[in-house]
Amino acid sequence: MIDFAALAQATSLLLSDWWPWVVVPPGLLIGLVFGAIPGLSAPIAMAVFLPLTMSMDFLPAIMFLTSVFTGGGFGGAVPAVLMNVPGTSAAVATTFDGYPMARQGHHSRALGLALAASCFGAALGYVLLLLLVDPIAEAVLLLGPLEMFAIAAWGLTLIAVLNEGSFAKGLLAGILGVVIGMIGMSARGDMRGTLGLLALLDGIPRIPALIGFFAASEMFRLMRNDFLVADAAHRRPQFGAILHGLREAFAYPGTLLRGSLIGVGIGAIPGVGAAVANLLSYAETKRRARDPARYGRGEPRGVVASESANSSSEGGSMATLLALGIPGGSATAVMLGAFAMHNVTGGPRFITENKDIVYAIILGNLAQVVLLLGIGTVFLFGAAALVRIPVRFLVPAVLVLALLGCYSITGTMVGPITMVACAGLGYWMRQNGYPVAAVVIGLLLGPAAEAELLRSIQLSGGDPAFILTRPIAMVILLLLAASLLYPLLRRRGARAGATPSARRDEARSESA
Amino acid sequence: MPRSGAEAVIIPAPPAQRSRFVRVALPLAIATFVAWFAADAARASFTLENLVMVAPAAALAFITCTILAVRAWHGPEPDAAEPAPLGPVLAMLALLAGLVLLMEEVGFDVGVLLFLISATWLLGERRPLVLVGYALPFTVFAVLGLQAILPFPLETLVLRLP
């Protein structure tokens, strides 16, 4: 498990030089700012600042980049809570309860909850990485396309959990997202729905679409208000409420732990990562809740579930990077670039020969999480003041930043055009009671599910018995079925256990 | 304090309802889009591999669209938002579309400045000094900031990083 001699060397490596510590606070701040601006993200920040690391030694360079990664991982929660705009795709589920909390005037508390859950999740992710870096990497190698399909399918079931209103509307919105996501060249090389446009070969750009559906359409709805928070007394940023939120997150240890473990597991799978982890964690938390109706209306556990998962996935993605040399997502891909710049190749040999450096990176990241708690709290106090800006200034500013962010992602006008089109469609859907979150989930997970299913069919030659040779996929699918059936069984059990008078009362309240 | 009789009998006007054509428009539009996509995908390649997700998604979409359209035709939907004036939203959408269309022609800096001034005016700010005093520094900050970050050029008329 742990090589204690290497751990001692790692500690002395970190304590003997002040450089790794000097670069961490600015890295965290850069990550927070880039994560908080819709369209920008930690990978963009890491790519922008990658050349700076040329002049650094390997350890400070990686510490700087991971601090940007850590800060950016949390930064996306800030606009998600304050404006219903997920700063990154990893913060989609944070909007579900964070934004309703903000509209009720609990924005400072929601931000505190998000920060504490993020720090806990990231810390647990790195502790697990420290203990299990080798087994995690070996387990990842056992996953094939069928297992990846099962995970994506699990995420897609969130569509059923999400909608409080009509189930049919949620389902249709989710299918619409899946279909929009399938536009472009398929994994098999077929062109679908491209209208012959070269710009659509890679499909509809997902982040601009996500920003359009969530952010811009929400801005259109906000136009009717004077301020984000109606009650003037609640608009003041409250340091006490942020601290209250920080403490409150630990009142939900089960949610924190479940979210963090889901995040580590999903984050370790290359190509899946935080965007799926937050949705899956939210879905599972809501499914298991005694009072699922509270979710989507400002339930603190919803914020905790999402943020603990998206931050802990960072530890999982670092496991595959360090142990296998495989980047799990764009942020770790940039980090792999930094490895290459310093003539370092990740993988089993790197871990065996440089265990002290691997441990130093992990310990450094744990220390970053503690620093994030302090720097993040101050950052949140400033960010919470956003609700004091009148809507007539806020809406145009957010729309411009989102539009420029979309341009920066695609490098062409395809990004801004996608954003505007999805904004109009998103507003139309919201006005008719269709959940735009379901569209986004379909958009993010549908194409991934299709590609993995296609690979499974190609591998198996179309033989359904193939699944019997994949025990991990069977376990995941069984867990998925159990998690879908669990709320139904519990409801039935509660009804069977209820007294006849209570059942009559329940029936009366349902008919009312 | 007891209310007078005149105050007590005030009944709020019922909320305006959308017409049935407006209510069914969205499910029909989605069904049309999904049908077009499924036909295009089938034209590209009529194989199991190509249609493994497309066909079930299209079938499910048609079933749910039919249910929703029939339901919407017969009565108002309880989960729909209150009808709001569409004018300001359409105007803002038009401004955004205008910005996207003109950004590369007039430059990002000029486009963003004009959008910020007109959008803020649309949302009720009428003081010229405030409009310019808000839009100008924000444009400079956003455009120069983006120029510094992006690895590719940003078309601008005036603002350029040295």
Interface residues (C-beta under 8 A of the other chain):
Chain A: L40 I44 A47 V48 E164 G165 S166 A168 K169 L171 L172 I175 L176 V178 V179 M182 I183 S186 R188 D190 M191 R192 G193 A216 M219 F220 R221 M223 R224 V391 R392 F393 V395 P396 A397 L399 V400 L401 L403 L404 Y407 S408 G411 M413 P416 I417 V420 A423 G424 Y427 W428 M429 R430 Q431 N432 G433 Y434 G446 A449 E450 L453 L454 I457 Q458 G462
Chain B: R23 L26 P27 I30 F33 V34 W36 F37 D40 A41 A44 S45 L48 E49 N50 V52 M53 V54 A57 A58 L60 A61 T64 C65 I67 L68 R71 E77 P78 D79 A80 A81 P83 A84 P88 V89 M92 L93 L96 A97 L99 V100 M103 E104 F108 V112 F115 L116 A119 T120 L123 G124 E125 Y134 F138 A142 V143 L146 I149 L150 P151 F152 L154
